[in-house]
Amino acid sequence: MPEKIRIISPLNRSYPENLRLLPNPPGTLYTLGKFKPADQLAVAVIGTRIMSSYGKKVTQKIVTDLVKHKVTIVSGMARGVDTVAHLSALKAGGRTIAVLGSGLNVIYPPENENLFHKITQSGAVLSQFSPETKPLGKNFLLRNQLISGLAKAVLVIEGAKRSGTISTATHAANQGKEVFATPGSIFSPHSEASHFLIKEGAHLATSAADILDMIL
């Protein structure tokens, strides 16, 4: 029997603590799965929907190593980096949280339906939007703020300079979160977001240890 969607607010004990600490936490969340106190130690892993083979390897390696240290992985269940981050966390036996830009009854992208259900079984999926909300573009900008809010730090793997990746990193900085970026080839457009953020003061990350040293 399918799990029933729960509606929670900052008044509920199950409300994610990292969100509760924000100056203006979201008032209503629709959730499936469970949040745990251990989710306070969370890193958001984000990036492009069209990733390179290098980006995939970097995501798999860093996420696997973070999970070994009991870090919860947060991402947006989009194609590309997000999907690989969730799958890598699950494969390593860790917890992962997905934040949707649609309602929980409208799984997007549709090819991630199996991933969606796997995450609800061992982690949590949540949305600010009512269950039947379609994945409209404006929703993803709000979702990005929730992704960074759930985490202690945000890691950018790959992305374009003008993208939702930069949006999420900006939200993270405004929320007082640590922002990390992995370097890439100077010849690759996939590296634009990471290199821009590093120039702007983001921490350069070449391993999970670079992140763990700052958040543990």
Protein Blocks (a to p, Z undefined) as FASTA:
>chain_A
ZZddddddfkbmklcfklmmpmbacfbdcdedjddfklmmccdddddfbdcfklmmmmmm
mmmmmmmnopacddehighjlmmmmmmmmmnopacddddfbdfklccdfklmmmmmmmmm
mmccddfbdfklccdfklmmmmmmmmmmmpmbdcdfbdcfbdfklmmmmmmmmnopacdd
ddddfkbmklmmmmmmmmnopacdfbfklmmmmmZZ
